[in-house]
Amino acid sequence: MRDDFEKFLKSHLNVSDETFQKFSDYYDLLLKWQIKINLIGNLYDDIWSRHFLDSVQIIKLIPDTNSKILDIGSGAGFPGMVLSILGYDVTLVESDTKKTTFLSEVKRITKTNAKILNMRIESILKNNFDFITSRACADLDTLLEYVHPSVSHGTECIFHKGKNHLKEISDAEKKWCFQFEINPSITDSDGVILKLSNITKRAGYDGKQPKTRH
């Protein structure tokens, strides 16, 4: 429900009425564009909880709004556009042209400073991000393969995951070294928010020894 979304925001950030209006405009655009293109799957879901609250809960893990964030497979903008409206420095990457057109319209209407790139994740080679986010994009091993070129020392990854998260972690650890913490989702009893750090590829997968993190 929208009330839960607003209550959560007010308890964690000093959010203005103008910002709440931007989220209302975002919501209205989502309903309008969903008729044209499939952005969120099911319009009968509680959109405020299923998408907006589910996205915004990760601000507990990113307390500094000056953080540089890369959001991959952005789709309808969750969580990247939500974070941008809240003042974070976010680059959203989406390969679907129609979805990036939608994101550009949200950016225009809400007057955010989001950077929107219509390209494949694999083409992103920058590594100056503090955080990398993704929601319902791919399994953990694949996600790490996607983001590895953009991971530098200090980069942390925050991924929404479902009930199979432990298996995904186990499978990914065959190829990757990383530290992780599991945070329960506030919107899905089976869901979690994974926070990964110190990410390197295991020796033998790229012919190099992983660098030691300090």
C-alpha positions, 0 to 999 in steps of 0.5 A: 500500500502507498501508506506503507511506502510513505511511512517507510520513507519518512522513517528513514529520510527527510522526504519533501511533499514534492518528492512524494508528488514525483512518486505519484507522477511515476505511478501514474506514468507506470499505469499509462505506459503499461497499456502500451508495453509490459513493464511490471507484469501484473497490474493487479499486484499492489504496485506500491508494495510490490515495486516501490516499497520493495525498491526503496527498502535498500536505502537502509544499505546505502545511507549516503545519497552521494553514492554513485550507483549502477542499476543494471537491467533497470526495466521499469526503473526499480530500484534505480529510478526510485533511488534517483528520485530520492537524490542518489547519483544513479546510472540506469542500464536497460537494453530494451529501447521501449523501456528506456523511452519510458524511463526517459519520460519518468526522468523528464516528468519527475525532473531527476538527474538519472543517467539512462543508457540504452545498451547491454550490461556487458558493454558497461566498462566503467568501474567508478561505482560505489554500489551496483543494484539489480532486481529480478534480472538474472541468477547471481553467477550471471549477475557477477559476470555482468558486473565484474568489469564495473567492480572496483575495490570498495564496490558493493553489490545489492541484489534482490533475490528470492527463496533460492538465494542460498543455492544461487550463492553456493553456485556462484561461489564455485567461480567467485570469491566474495563476502556477503550478508543476507537481509530479509525483505520487508515485502516478501517473506521468501525474498532477501536483499543480498549485499556482496563485497570484495568480489573477485573471480576465482583463480583458474577462471580468468587465468589470474590470481584474485587480488587480495582485498584490504 
